[in-house]
């Protein structure tokens, strides 16, 4: 896939490169218009989509809240009916008595409190049943209000009353045959119902159960009424997660796959504690919204189809795309015509340049005019004149190059003459048995070869150390007490890359200044080389000389790292009045930073009367192209 895309891009670039400037400009304008157009269109699509979805969500939430208010009113009506029933002491006394009452008292009870209970149900026609089940076999049942509790002992919810105590238990049922007519079917028996069940306590003893029932079409009219909506449907869910809905409504009732999806999505919503969720069924989008009914330990659900919303969004997107295409097409035509007029003189200039290339107009372009085209013609004429001058200069440079080559050859002959002369003197010293002079000439010859043979900026550490050893050998001729050179360098680091003549100036500073004014003692210089954790190299050059006082040492390090030219109070004036010491260190530091980067360089440490140490940090790079084992190549010109 990547190769095909790359090949397509290359082919398109090649094809576009062969087009005229006018065509390429038109293509560029189209791209310039197309990119922001796509960005703005995507933004508008997102805004339209969010607007439609938010409007649908707010409308669904509003319908849900309105229905919730109605359900809360029905819940309060059922709770009030139960509360009024258990608040009558005559009723509670009757269900608690352990003896049969006389007929006169039963009639008084029926005419009084029982009639009030019947009136409670009559005044609230939405309540279909108001019953009190007494836990007392000594009393007589008074239909349709008071019954024995044994009539409900086989109900699946009966055992839960002991756990709840006097708390309310809300039950939702798809159907609930009336306990009084087991063999007779009433119109309400097969309809979904909601029941409020509550135990009646006398102290710690349960004396009965109060039950209030209402049809779900009265409890939640929008969910179970006969009004049908093709785009949404409300449902109820009890505390166990069971969903109840009107199966006669076409939206959910006739789509089993949608019902299954609603159950799964509602379970996910409960699991993550969210009140709304979007989902897909058969490529159709839906929105599920929930609102809790805390008093009934239930939830009210509203599932809304987003198919109409998607169609509106798709229509709006198509309109925006059509407007963009028309606008881009119109602007492309205008751009093409304007470019044709603007580039007319440029086309004439192009033809004139082709004639010049063929040699028809070798003296320049006869095209005049203002603006960029006229200026281009003017500069092209200047260019032809400059080319003629450069040809003459090229001939002259070629002659100068030959002369430089001859001078270089002569210089090489001079250097070989010096080497041969030193070798002859060395042979004479050996013939006279002057071994010291012979060794010194050998060291001096090695130094001269090292200095004259400047084939590049980089050498191996081993070559630089050999040069230092030759230098120390030559310098020891001057001293009664020779300088001892101690090397502490792992063999594997001898082939690392260093700048040529980067260590020798530091050794030279030590030889000239470290033991000046001190009594004769064992003079020594130690060179340590070690690796850093970040694949760097540390080179330490330490002498046992007189050291540098703290203030001058700080000024020395500041001068080494400064970008100044060295005017003003210099380091050399602080040490011995000779400028070569401080300037040499600064030059080495600047060369290291130039070739390896600003993170590398040198720093001077010293303890007055004890030592002076110069620490150099370099990258670990093998001279012959090796390195530290990493793929990254050191950039010496950063």
N, C-alpha and C positions, 0 to 999 in steps of 0.2 A: 504494500500500500504506500509506504514511504517513497519507494523508488518511482512508482507511477506518478505520485504527486510532484516529485522533484523533476521528472521528465516533462510533465505537463507545464510546470512553471518555466523550465528552460525553453520549451517550444514556444510558449506564449511570449517570453522575453525576446526570443529571436525574431518572431513574427512582428512584434511591435517595433523592434529596432530597425526593421526594414521599411517601416512606414515613413511617410513624410512628416516634417515637423508639425504641420497643421493637423494631421490625423492624430499624432501623439498628444498635442495640446488639447484637442477635443476629448481624447480618451482620459487625459489627466483631469480635465474639468469634470467629466462625468464621475470619475472616482472621487474627486474632492466633494462633489455634491452628494454622491451616493453614501459615503461613510457617515457624515452627520445625519443624513436622512434616515439611514438604518438605525443610528443611535437614538434619534428623536422618536422614530416610529416604535422602537422597542420600549422606550420610556412611556409613550402614549398607550401602547398595548398593555403594559403593566398597570398603568393608572386606571384604564378602563376596566381591566379585569378585576383589579382590587375594588374599584367603585361598585361594580355589579355584585361582586361577592359580598362586600360589606353591606350593601343595601338589602340583599337577600337575607343575610345573617341578622341584620337589625329587625327586618320584618318578621322573620321567624321567631326571634327572641321576644318581640313585642307580642305576637300572638300567644307565645308560650306563657308570658307573664300575665296576660289578660285571663287566660284559661286557669292559670295558677290561682289568681285572685278568686275566681268562681269556685274552684275546688276547695280552697281554704274556707270559704263561706259554708260549703256543704259539710266540711269536717267539723267546723264549729257548731253547726246545727245538730249533727249527730252526737257530738260530745255533750252539748247542752241537754239533748233529750235523755241521754244516759244519766247525766248529773241530776236532772230534775226527778228522775225515777228513784234513784238511790237516796235522794234527800228527804223522801217522805217516811217518817218514822213508823206510820201505820203499816206500810208495805213491808219494811224490814222486820217489824214485830210479827207480822203474819208469817213470813217465811222462816222465822226463827222458832216459833212455838212448837212444842212437841206434843200437842194434843189437838183434837178436832174442835173447831169452834162451833158454837151454836149457829143456827140458820140466821137468826136476827143479826148477829155480828158480821156474818158473811155478806148479808144484804147491805148492811151499812158500809162495809168495805167496798163493795162493788159500786154502790151509789156515790161514794166519796173518792178515795184515792185512785181506785181502778178506773173510774170514769175520767179522772184528770189525766191518767196515762193515755187513755184512748184519745182524749182531746189533744194531747201533745202530738200524736201521730196524725190526727185529723188536721191540725193547724199547719203541719209541715207535710204536704202530700208527697214530697220526694222520698220520705221514709216509708218503705213498704212493710217493714216489720220492726216492732218494738216488743221485746220479750224478756221476761225474767225467769231464769231456771233456778228453782230452789233446791238446795241440798238438804231436803227434809221430806221423808216419805209420809209423814203424818198429816200433811196438809193436802187439800184437794186442789187440783188444777182448775184454773179459771181462764178459759179460753177467751180471747186469743192473746192473753197477757202473761199469765203465770203458768209454768210447767215444771215438771220434775226434772232434776238435773240429769237423771239417768238417760234421758232422750238424746243427750249430746255427748255421752261418755265415750262413744265409739268414733267420734270425729277425730281426724288426725291432729288437729290443733289443740285438743282438750288437755293433753299432758303438759303442754307448754304453759298453761295457766298457773300451775304450781310454781314454776320458775319465775314468772313475772310478778306474782303477788297481786297487788291492786293496780298494776300498770295496765295500760291499754294494749290490746292486740288487734292489729288491722289485718284483715284477710281479703284477698282479691280472688274471685272464683269465676271461671268461665260459665259454670252452671251450678245451681244449688237447689235441688228439689226440696220443696217445703216439707218439713218434718211432720206436718199435720195431715198431708195428703200423699202418702207414699204410693198409692195406687191411682191417684188422680193427677193429671197434668194441668197445671195452671199456666196462664199466659206468661207469667213472670219467672217460672221455675227454670226455664232453659236460657234465660238471659244472663249476661255477666253481672255480678253483684260485688259490692264491697260491704264488709261487715266490721263493725266495731264491737269487740268482745272485751269484757272487763269483769274480773272477779270482785264479789262483794264480801268484805271482811267485817267480822264482828270481833274485835280484839285480834287474836291470832288465828281465829277459826273462820274458814270460808263458809258463808251461809248461802251463797248462790252466785249466779253468773248473769250479768245483764248483756243483752245483744241488741244492737241497732243495725239494720240493713238498709241499703239503698242501691238501686240499679245504677250501673256504671254510666248509662246514657243520661241519667240525672246528675250523677256525681261529676262526670266530665263530658258535657254535651258536645264539645268540638271533636272529642276522640271517638264517641260512640253514637252520636246523633245521625240522622239519616242524610244530613247534608254531605255531599260527596265532592271531593276536590281531587282533580287529576294530577296536581303538582305537589301535594304535601299531605301528610296524615299525622295526627297525634296519637300517642300510645301511652300506656301506663306500665310501670315496672314496680313489682313489690320488693321487699327487702331481700328476697332470695335471688333477684335478678331475672325472674320470670316476667315476660312481656305480655301484656294484654292489649288487644286491639280489635277493631271492628273488621271482621273478615269479609263483610259484605261491601266494604269500600274497595274500589278497583285499584287504588294506587299500590297498596301493600298486600291486600287480601288475595289477589290473584297472581302474585309473583313469589313463589316459594324461594327462589334464589335470592331475591331481595330480602326476604324475611331472615334467611340464614345469615346474610351479610350484616343485617342490623344487629342480630344477636352477637355476632363476633365483634363488631365495632363497639357496641355498647360495653361488652366485657373489657375491651382494651381501654375504653374511656374510664371505667371504674378502676382499672388497674393503675392507670397513670394519673388519676384525679383531674381529668380535664372535662370541660362542659360542652365542647363542640369538636367535631371532626369531619373531614371530608374523605370520601371513599368512592371507589369505582365499582360498578357492576355491569358487565357486558359493555364496556366502553362508555357507559353513561355515568356522569358525575352526580353524587348525592351529598347532602349536608345533614348531619345528625346533631341535634341540639338537645340538651337535657337541663331540667330545672328541678332541684330537690323539693320534696314535700316532707319536711322534717316531722310534722305532727303525725303523719300516717306512715312514716318509715318507708316512703316510696319515692319514685321519681317520675316526672312528666317528660315525655320524649316528643320531639317533633322532627320527622324526617322530611326533607325538602329536596325535590329534584332540581338539579342545576342544569338540566338539558336546555331549557329555554334561555337561561343565562348564557350558556355556552354559544347558543345560536346568535344571540344579540352581540356577544363579544366577537364572534367570527365575522358577522356582518360589518361591524365597525372596523375591524382589521382590514377587511377587503376594501372598504371605502378609502381608508388611509393609504393603503398600498396603491390603489388606482390613482389617487391624487398625486402621490409621489412620482409615479411613473410618467404621468402626463406632464408634471412640472419639469422633471429631468429631461424628457424628450424635447419640450419646448425650449428650455435653456440650452440644450445641446445644439439645436438648429441655429439659434441666435449666436452661439459661440462660434460655430463653424463659419458663418457668414462674416463675423467680425474678424476672425483670424485670417480668412482669405484676403480681406482688405488690408490688414496690418502687415501681413507677411509677403505682400506683393513685391516690394522692393528687395526683401531678403531673397526671394526666388531669383530675381534679376542678378543680385550679387553672387549667388551660387553659380549661375551660368557663366558669369564673367570669370570667376575663380577657376572653373573647369577649363576655360580657354587659356588662362595663364598656365595651368598645369600642362597643357599640351604645347606650350611655347608660343602661342599666337600673340600673347601680350606680355612680353618679358619685362617691360619697363614699369608696369603697374596697372592699376584699375582705372578706367575712364569714368568711374561712377562717382557722382557728387550728390550731396544732399545733407539735410540735417538729421538730428536724432541719432539713435544707436546704429542704424544701418550706415549712415554717412560717416560716423566715427569709426565703424568697423572697416570701411573702405580705406579711410585715411591711414589707419594703423596697419592695414595689409600692405599698402604701398611702402610704409616705413619698414615693414618686415622684410620685404624683398630687398630693400637697400641694406638692411642689417645682415641678411644672409650673404650678400656679396662681400660685406666687410668681414664676416666670420670666416668665409672661405680663405680670404687673404691672411687672416690671423692664424688659421689652422696650418697653413703652409709655414708660417714663421715659427709657430710652436713646435712643429715637427723638427725643424732645424735645431731649435733650442734643446729639444729632448735628446737629440743625438749628441749634442755638446755635453749635456749633463751626464750622459752615459759614459762618455770618455773621461770626464773628470772623476766619476765614481771609480772607474777602473784604475786611474792614476792613484787615487786615495788608497785603494786596496793594495797597490804595489808598495806604497809607503809603509803601511802597517806590517806587511810581510817583511820588509827590510828591517823594521825594528825588532820583530820576533827573531829573525835570523841573527841579528847583531847580538841580542841577549844570549842566544844559544852559544854563539862563539865565545863570548866572555865567560859563560858558565863552564865551557870546556877548558878554557885557560885556567880557571880557578881550580878545577878538579885536577888538572895536570900539576898545579903547584900545591896540591893537597890542601886547598883552602875550602874545607867542607862547609863552613858557616856561610862564606860568600856564595858558594854554589847553591846551597839551600835557599838563601835569600833571593838569589836571582830566579830560582825556580818558582818561588811564591810570587815574585814581582811579575814574572811572565804570565802566570796564571791569572793575576789580577788584570793585566793589560788585555789578555784575550777575552776575559769576561766583560770588560768595559767596551772594547771595540766591537765585539760581536753582538750588536743590538738588533737581533732579528725579530724581536717582538717584546711586548710589555710583560709577558708572563714567563716565569721559569719555575723549576721545581724547587722545593725547600732544600733538597740535597745540594743543588747547584749554588744556592745563596749561602748555605752553611760552608761549602767548600771555599767560596770567595772570602767569607769572614775568616776562615782559618788561615788563608794566604795573607790576609791583611794583618792579622795578629802576629803571624810569623815575621812579616816585614817590620812591624812596629816594635817587636821585641829586640831588634838590633839596637834601638835607641836607649833601652832601659837596662840598668844594672840588675833589677829584679824583674824577671819576665812576667808578663800577664798570663795567668792560667785560664784557659777557656774550658768550661765544663758543659757538656751537652747531655741533656736528659730528654731524648726524643725517641718515641717508639718507632721501630723500623717501618711499620706500616704507614706512618705519616710522613716519611721522607719524600714521597712522590706527590704530596699535595701541592697545589698551585699557589704561588705568591707572586707579588709584583717584583720585578727586577730592581735591585738596589733599594729595597724597602727596609731591610734589616741592617745593612752595612752603615748607613748614616747614624743609626742609634748606637752601634758599637763604636763608631768613630767619636761620637760625643763622650762616651764613657772613657775612652782612651785619653782624650784630650783634657777632660775636666774632672773626672771622678776622683783622682788621687792628687790633684794639684794642691800644693801647700801642706801635704800630709807627710809624716815621717815614713821612711822606707818600711814597707810591710808586704805581706803576701797579697798581691793584687789578683783579683779573680772576677770573672764574668760567667754567669750561668744562664743557659738558654733552656727553658722548659716549654714543651709543646704538649697540649692535652686537648681532648674533645669535650664539647658542650653537649647538653641533652638535646638541644634543638639543631643538631647537625652542624654546629659551628666549631671553629678552631680558636684556641687561645694560645698565643705565643708570648711568653714572659721572658724579658731580657733584664737581668738583675746584676748590678755590680756591688761591691762591698766598699765603695768609696765614701766621700765625706757627706754625701746627701745634700738636700736642699731644704732651706728653712720653710716653715709652713706658709707664710705670706707669699713668698716668691713662688712656691709650688702652686698655690691657687691661681696666681696671675699667669703662670706658665700654662696651666690647663685651659684657662679662659682664652689666652692668646692662640693656642693650638686650635680651639674650636670656633674662633671668631671668623667672620668673613672680611675682616679689615686687611689692608695691605701690609700692615706691620709698622706703620708710622707711629710716632709717639713713643711712650715708654715701652721698650721691648723687654722680652725675657732675658735676652743676652746681657743687657746692662745690669740686670739684677744678679747675674751669676758671675761673669768674668769679662764683660765688655766686648765679647766677640759675637758677632751676629749669626754665625753659622750654626750654632747649637740650637737656638729656638726656632730659627727659620727652617732648619732641616727637619725637625720634628713636625712642624706645621705642614711642610710640603708632603711628608710621608702620609700624614693623616688625611690631607686633602686628596692625594692620589688614591688612597684606599677607598674613600667615600665616592670618588668619581667612578672608579672601576667596579666597585662591589655594592654600593648603596649606602645610604645615610645611617643605617643601623650598625655599620661597622666603622672601625677606626682605632685610635690608640688613646691611652690615658697614662699619665705619669703619677707614680706613687713614690714617696720618699720619707725617710726618717733621718733627720739631721744627725750626722756623725756616725751613721750605721750603713745606710744603703740608699740606692735609687733604682726604681723598677719601672720599666715601660711595658705595659700590657697591650697587646694588639689582638683584636678580634677580627676573624676572617670567616667566610663561608668555607665549608669543607668541599673542595672541588679537586678532583685528580687532574693532573696536567694532561694526561693522555686520553681524556674524555670519560673517565670513570665517574667517581663521585661518591656520594654517601649511600647509594643504593636506592635513591628515590628517583621518580620519573621527572620531577620538576627540574628544569634547567636554570642555573643561576643567571640572572640578568645583571651583567656587570655595568650596564649603562643607565640604571634607574636614577 
